[in-house]
């Protein structure tokens, strides 16, 4: 196994993590220049799980699921497992960041309630970027919180659910803009899976981008088709949901194998935010925080990349990644130039996927509503100016006194403050006073629910 530690790879290269602004006023998306022939462009399958943090994946050291996520573990063994990947703490702003490659304060997608603010007529999406250079595009699964339809954002085909609840054993769904009745007893995740696999088979002879947005393991935690008769205990149902997610990942890989597409396809797996239910431990230690919090467990998520013949097998990579990086990474691999006149916050990690050093970022940025922080390998600075020692993350976030004389802490504070000053989140799109109050109330309600568990 090739293990590249955070010390080894992170310090190599000159990384900034700063936003990249592309000049000009147009929104044209052009094919990349030299060396971007169609034969070198992989299919891209991006699988996004829901409410699924590090503590749910066997290969990340989960005590509860050790040996119980065999398909995800196999993907990691055959490719790259990133140790430090960050989404946002909630699904709505995460999905906005994925689509646009831009931080929440730039688009207005700050919370679940404001994730509809970014509009497809105002933003360039990764789907449009890839479609513009010849990719067939498909979205299957969760779309909720974002504005308009997947079709408006550049997906040729899509299937999603029309309501906010009941989407595991749903009665209807939306397919390419039409409401479709689901046969009695059909499990909705199976329906979207079949839709996605049919898309792959029909487009196997040209580059395609599949955004497979699983609802698993979001609540309500209900039975799956594999759940034993009479099983109602919450922990057992949750285990079944994780197992079904892993099973569907395995079925995606099997279908690509069947079609002879594995060496032509990059598979990326991640989660939209940290764990919400039944949180577990890693090596006997509980991750600090969970979904909806600005702690490590709110946004630190698994990221596994597998491109047979390209990604070096068994690599564990310590490079910092946040979800703004997905747009430029997929665009580079697909041969699309970045949109002009748009500030893109992401940095491509495409070279790392080929086993190269690349240009790792020095810090990542996470925002939820009126709260944010910037974090590098060992330190974290939030909006309030509070510095945290993160050397024992994701388990411990140790506050550093403002008057601490430790030279490393003082230097970290200065570097991270400089990064925040350059970003200037407060100068972007912010919550109104009413939205801030509503968000405070929602956060308080979440805390009370967690305490009641």
N, C-alpha and C positions, 0 to 999 in steps of 0.2 A: 504494500500500500504506500502510495506517495502522500506524505502528510506535509503540507506547507503551512507553517504556523503563522499566527498574526504578526509575530516579530519578524519572520523571514521575509514574507512577501510585502507586508504593508510598508516597510521602510524603503523598499526598492522603488525607483521611479520618482517622478515629481507630480504629486497629486494635489489638487486644491479642493475639489468638491464645490467650487463656486459655480454660479450660473454661467451658462454660455449664451451669449446673445448673437443671433445671426442677422447681419445687416440687411437693409432693403425693406420695402414696404409690402412686397408681394407675399402670397401664400403658396407659391409654386412648389411642387414636390417633384424633383428630378431624379433620374437614374444616376447612381454614383459613377465616378469616372473609371480610371484604369483598374483592371483586376476584378471587376464586379460582374463577370459573365454569369449568365443565368445558370450555368452548370455548377457554379460554386455557391449558389444561394440555397440554403436549406429550407425545407418546410419548417414551420414553427408551431409547436403545440404548447400553449401556455395553460397549465392546469392550476386554477386558483381555488383552494379549499376555503372553508368558512369557519371562523372562530377556532382556528387550529394552530396552536403554538408549538414551541419546541418540545414541550413535555408530552406531546401526543405521538411522537415519532420515535420508533425504536432506534434508528441509527444516530439520533441525537442524544442518546443515553437515557431515554425515558425508562424509569423503573417499571411503570405500569404496562408499557407496551413493548418491552424488550422482546424481540422475536415475534411480535404480533403485527408488524407492518412489513411483511416480507417483500412486497412489490416496491414500496418506497425505498426500503433498504437496498434492494437490488439495483434500483436506479442510481442510488448514491454510490454503491460499490463499483458500478460501471462508469461513473462520471465524477462530478464535482459536488461536494457538499460545502456550501458556504456557511461559515459559523456566525457571521455578523450581518444579517440582513434585516432591514427595518421597513415596515409598512407605516400606516398611521394606526392609532388605537381603535378606529371604528371603520366599518366596511364602506360607507358612503364616500368619505374623503379619500380612502385608499383607492377606490375604483376611479375616481376623478384623476388621481395622480398617475395611475397606470395608463389611462387613456391619453393624457396630455403631456406627461413627462415634466409637469410643472407643480410646484409646491402649492398648498391650499391658498395661501394669501394672494397668489397671483390670479387664481381662477374663481375664488369665492366658494369653492367646495370645502368648507371648513368643518362641517359636522354632517351627521346623517340628514338633518333637517334642511341644510343649505347645499347639499350635494347636487341639487337640481339647478343651482345657479350657473355653473359652466354650461354653455350651450354649444351645440355642434357648429352653428354658424359663426361662432366667435373663436373657436379653438380648432387646432389641427390635431386629429387623433392618430394614434399609431395604426389603426385599421385603414384610414385614408392614405397614410403614408405608404403602406405596403401595397394597398390596392393600386396606387398610382404608378407602381413599378411592376405591375403584372401579377400580383398575388391574388388568389381567390381568398375571400375572408369569411369567417363564420364565427358567430357567438352562440354558445349553448349553455343555458342555465341562468344563474341569477344576474339580473340587471338592476333590480330595485334600487332606489335612491337617486340614480342618475337621471338626467333630463332626457326627453324625447325617446326615440327608440334606437336599438342597436343599428338598424338600417340607416338612420340619420347620421350616425357616427362613423359610417363607412363599412358596415358589415353587409356583404352580399346576401347572406342567409342568417337567420337567427331563430332561436326558440327560447322563450322565457315564460315566466309565470305572471299572470295579470294582477295578482293580489298580494297583500302583505303577509298573509298567513295561510296555513294549510297546504303548503307547496310540496309536501312529501306524498300525500295521498290526495292530490288535487282532482277536481272535476273537470277543469278546463285549463288550457294554456294558450299562449300566443305564439303562432308560427308564421314568420314573415308577414306580420301585421294582421293576420286573421286569427280569430278565436277558434280553437279546436277543442272538441270534447274528448276527454281522456276516457278510455274504456274502463269500466268498473274493475277495481282491484289492481289497476296498473300503478306501479310505483313511479312517481314523476322523475326521480334521478335516472331511472332506467330509460325513460322516454327521451330525455335530453341526451343521454349517452348514445342511444341508437341513432338519434338525429345527427350527432357529431360524427359517429363512425360512418354513416352513410355519406356525409359530406366528404370525408377523407377518401372513401372509395371512388366517388365520382370525380375527384380532383387529383387523383394520384399521379397524373401525368404532367402536372404543372405545379409551380410553387403555391403553397397554401399557408394561411395563418388561421389557426383555430384557437379561439379564446374559450376554454372549457371552464366555466365558472360554476363549480359544484356548490350545491346548497349544504352539503355535509361538511362540518357537523354542527350546523346552526340549530338552535332550538326552534320549535319544540322537538325534544329528543324522543322520537317515536320508534316503533318497530320497523325493521327492514324486512324484505322478503326472506332473509336468512334467519330472522329471529325465531327462536323456538316457541312453540305454542304455549301460551300462558305466561310468557316472560313479561313482567311489568316492573321489576326492580330497576331503579334509575341507573345504577352503575352498570348493570348488565346491558341495558339499552344503549347506553353511551358506548360501551365497548363494541357493540354490534354496529353502531354508526361509524366508528373509526375503521372497523374491519371492512365495512362495505365501501367506504371511501378508498381504502387501500386496494380492494378487489377491483374497483372500477379503473384505478390507475393501471393495474396489471392488465386489464382488458384492452386499454388503449395501446399499451406496448405490444400486446399479442396481435392486435389488428395491424399495427405498423409492420410487425415481423411478417405476418401473413401476406401483406401486399409488397414485401420487399423494399420497404421504405426506411428502415431503421438508420442506415448510413446516410440517408438524405434528409433526416428529420432531427431537429433539436427539440427535446422535451424539457420543459422547465416546469417545476412544481414549487408552489409556495402557498402561504396562507394570508388572508386579508387582514388579520390582526391576531392578537394573542388569544389564548384559551378563555372561554367564557364559563363552561360548565366542567365539573369533575376535574379540576386542575390537579396535576400530579407532580412528581418529583423527578429530579435527575441526580443520580448518585446519592440519593437520600436527602437532597436539599431542594426546597421549594423555590421556584422562580418568584422573584419579587414583582408583584403586580399581576394584572390580568386585563382582559378586554376592557376598553373604556378608560383606562388609567394612563397617566403620563409616566408610569414606572416602566422598567425594562420589559416586564411581562405584557404590557399593553401593545407594544409594537414590534418586538423582536420575534421574528418568524422563521420557519424553515425555508431554505432555498436550495433546491437540488436541480442540477443541469446535467443532461445526458444526451450526447450526440455521438453515436457509435462511430468510432474511427477518428473522431476529432477531439473530444474531451478526454484528458488523461484519466484513466480509470483509478478509482480509489483515492482521489485527491480531496483533502480537507483544507479549505482555503479560508484564511483569516481576513481577507480584504473586506473593508466596509462597503456595504451596498445599501441604497435605499430605493424605494419603488419608482422614483423619478428616473432611475437608471435603465428601466426596462425599455422605454421608448427609444433612446439612442442606441441601445444594444441591438434590439430587433431591427431598427432601421439600418444600422451598419451591416448586419448580417444579410439583410434583404436587398442591399444595394440602393437604398433610398437616401438622398440628401435630406438634411434637416430643413424644416420650414423656415422661410425667410421672415425677418422682422418679428420673431417670436423669441422670448427668453425661455430656453430649455434648461432646467436645473440639473438634469441627469448627466452622468458620465458613462460612456459605453464600457462594458466589461467583456465585449466580444473577444478581445485578444486572450483574456484569461480562459475563455471557453475552449480555445485552441491550445492551451498549455503555455501561453506566453506570459511575460511579466505584466504587460499592459500598463495602465496609468491609474493605479488605485487612488481613490479619493482619500483625503485626509480627515474628513468629517462627514457626518450625515445630519440631516435636519428632520425633525418630527414635529408636526403641528396637529392640534385638535382644538377647534374653536379659538378662544382667546389665549390659549396656552401653547407654548412651544419650547423646544430645547435643541441645542446643537451638541453633538457628541463625537469625540474622536476615540481612539483605541482605549484610552485609560481614564478619560475625564468627560464630564457632562456639565453644561451650563444652561440654565433655564431662563425664561423671560424675566423672572424676579431677580436674576443675578446670583442665584444660588449655585455653587459649584459642588459637584459630587465626585468622589473617588470611585471609579468603576472597575478597579482591578479585580474585584471578586464578583463581577456581574456574570450571569444574570441573577445572582442570588442576593447580593448585597450592593446597596448604593449608599456609600458613606458620606454624609455631609462634611464639607470642609469649611471651617470658620472663615469669615471674611478677612480676618486679620492674620490668618495662618502665614507663617514665615517660611514654610517649605518651598524651596526654589522651584521644584517641579510643579507644584500646585500654582504658584504665582505665574509661571510661564504658561501653563495650560489655560488659566483664566484669561490671560492677555490674548492668546491665540484664538480661543473660542469667542471671546467678546468681539474680536476683530472680524471673525466670520459672521457673527450675528449683525454687526454694524453694516457689513457689506450687503447682506441679504435684506435687512430692514423690513422684517415682517409687519411691523406696526404701520408701515407706510403703504401696505397693500390693501386688499379687500378684507374688511374686518366685520365682526358681528355688530349689529345695532345694539343699543342698551337693552331693548326688550329681548333680543335673541340671547344676549349674555345672561340675563336673568333666567330665561327658560333653560339655557344650558346648565346653569348652576343647579337648578331644581332637578334636572334629569340626572346630573352627576350625583347629587345627594340621594336621589332615589336608588341609583345603582349601588351606592355604598351601603344603604340600608338593606337592600336585597342580599348583598354579599354577606353582611353581618348575620343575617337571619339564617343563612345556610349552615 
